[in-house]
Amino acid sequence: MGSDDEPLTLSASTLAALQEFKKEEEENVKKFIELKKRAEDEDQERKMTIHDFKEDWQLSQFWYNDSTAEILGKAILQDADENTVIAIASAPSVYAAIQKLPKSEVPTEHIYCLEFDRRFEVLAGKNFVYYDYNEPHNLPAQVLHKCHRILIDPPFLEEECQNKSAIAARNMLVEDLSQKTISGALQYRLITSTGERMGPVVKTNYPDTEITDFFPEHKNGLSNEFRCYATFESDYWKFIKS
């Protein structure tokens, strides 16, 4: 038997690492099943947070820290009314933060969590929308040209992902961006949070946005510096004048 035909063997340390990984994955699956059962219990209020969901780095999942997620959530809600329709795309930590806010601070029930990761159906229930940025024209009726406000965080810091995410955002927005809330505020708002090096692509895709002085931060830290672009100033940020 030649050396190429010898059976593959793993070192003790590699085998231990694989076993530990498998154990961790099994525990996560078990936890997710328990969460799903709890969410399906109509008599029990959902109490899940983003911390119940492990980040999947293969899907480029990096949750915002609690402060950032809350600020982004409050900003997209500011001056909204009961008729405002909001899409939170590829940013489940923001959706989770909105769910934690007092009901008095959430004026609309029409807030959709758009995600490729179907685990978040447990978090969002009927307001979950399966979303694949690679198919920006394949959007369901409840968000297709129905959304007044969009918060979108393209999962990958590369131009194709950014461009397709922008197409999806345009397909979600209502055609009349001049609509007003009951109080007279503009319904339309758009926020995109992404890596600083994507700035030129952002400005091409969303020419009505400006870079803000708010710096989004992530729970586990990232080497890439993130920036927040928006169509509006708010209680939480101002535009940076060039």
N, C-alpha and C positions, 0 to 999 in steps of 0.2 A: 504494500500500500504506500503510495507516494505521500509526500508531506501535504499536498493540496487536498488529500482525501481524509486527513486526520479530523476527528470531531472537534468542533469549536468548544472551547472551555472558557469560562469566565473567572476572573480573579475573585477572591473572597470579598474584597471591598466593592467591586462592581456588582456582584450578586446581591450584596447587602443593600446597596443603593437602589437596585431595581425592586427588591422586595419592599423597601420602605416607600418607594414611589407607588407601587401597586396598592399597598396598605392605605396610603393617603387618598388615592383615587377612589378606593372602595368606601372609605369613610365619607368622602364628598358626595358620592352617589347616594349613600344611605341618608345623609343629611338632606339632600335635595328631595328625596322621596318623602321624607318626613315633612318638609316644608310644603310640598305639593298637597299632601293630605290635609295639612292644617289650612291651606288656602282654599281648599274645596269645601271646608266645613262652613256652611253659610251662617252658622250661629256664632262663629268665632272671628273677631276682627283680625285682619292681617296685621302682623307686627314685624314683618320682615324689613331688613335694611340691606343696603348694598354690601355690608360686611358678611352677609350670609352667602354671598356668591363669590367663589374663587375666580380670580382673574385667569383668563386663558391667553397666554402670551402669543400663541399661534394665531389667535384672532386679533392680536394687537389690542388686548383689553387692559387698560390701565385706569382704575377708578380715580376720580377726583377726590381730594380730601374733603371732609365734611363741610368746612368753611367755604371752599370754592363751589361745591355742588349747591349749597344753600343760596349763595349769592347769585349764581346763574339762574337758579330756579325762581328766586324772587324778582330778578330783573325781567325775565320773560313774562311773569305774571303781572307786573306793575301796570296799573291803569286798565287791566282787562275787565271784562264783564261776563255775565252768564252765557253770552252768545259767542264768546271768543273761542276759536278752535286752535289748539296748539299741538305741534309735533315736536317731540324730543327724539332726535335721530342719532343713533350710535352714541348715546350718552346716558346709559341707564342709571348712573349714580345721581344725575340731576333729577331724573324722574323719581327715584327713591327719596331724594331730599324733599321734593314737593309733597310727596305722600306724608312726610313727617311734619309738615307745617300745620298749624292750627287751621281748622276749616274756615275760619273767618278770613284767613289770608289767601284762600284759594277760591276765587270767584266763579270759576268755571269747572264743569265736570268733563269737558271735551278736551282732555289732555291725553295724547297718544304716545305710547312708548314704541318706537320703531327700532327693531333689533334683529340681527341675524341669528343671535343666540336664543333659541327657543326656551331656555330656562326662565327667561324673564316674563313669560306668559304667567308664571306663578305670581310674580310681583304685580303685573299690570292687569291681569284678568281679561275682561272684555275689551279693554283699551290697549291690549297688545296688538301690534301689527308686525308680521314677519316682513323683514326688509333686507334685501341684498343690494348693496350699492352697485353691483355689477349689472343690475337690471333696473335702471332708474325710471323706465317707462312702465314697469310692472308694479303698479301701486293699486291697492284696493280702493273701492268707492268711498270709504269713510274719510280718506285723506286726499284723494285725487282732486286737486283744485278746490279744496274745502278749508285749507288752513290759513288763518290770519297771521300766525306767528310760528316761527321755526327756530329751534336751536339745533345745530348740527355740528358734529365733531367727526369728520371723516377718519376712519380707523387707521389709515396708513398715510404716512408723510411722503406721498409721491403723487405726481401730477395726474395720472390717470384716475386714481381714487378720488382726488379732489374734484376733478372735472365731472366725473359721473355723479358724485354726491351733489354737486351744484345743479346738475340736470334734474335730479330727484327733487331737490328743494324747489326749483321752479315749477315742477309738475305738481307739487303739493300746494303751492300758494294759490289763493283765490285770484281771480283775474282782475278784480277791482281792488287795488291796494289803497284806495282813498276812503274806504269804509271807516266809520267812526263808532266808538263805543257809546253806551248810553250817556256817559258823562261828557262826551265830545272829544275824547282822546283818540288818537289814531290806532286802529286795530293792528295794522301791520307793524311787525317787528321781526328782525332777523339777527341772530347771533351765530357766529361760527368761531369755535375755539380750536386752534391747531398750532402746529410748530411754527416758530418765527420765520424759518426759512421758506415757508409756504406763502409768505406775504404777497409777492407779486402775483401768484396764482389766485389767491383770494381776491385781490383787487380786480383781476380780470373777470372772475366768475361773479363777484358781487360788487359791482362798481359803486353802489350806493352805501357801502359800509366804510367805516373808518376804524383805524386802530385805536384802541382805548388804553387807558393807563391801568387797567386791571390785569394782573398776572395770574392766570389759572395755575393751581398747584395740584399735584397728584399724591395719592395716599402713600404709595411706596417710592415716590421720587422717580424722576426721569432725567436722563442726561440732556434731552432736547428741551430748549426753552420754549414755552408755550405763550401765545398771545391771544387776546380776545378781540375780535372784530365785530362791530355792531352797526346797525342803521340808526341808532339813537343813543343819546346820553341819558343817564339815569341817576338815581340816588347812589349807585354803586360804582359808577365810573364816568369819566369825561374823555372826550376825544383828545388824542395827542396831535397837536397842530404841527404840520410839517413846515 
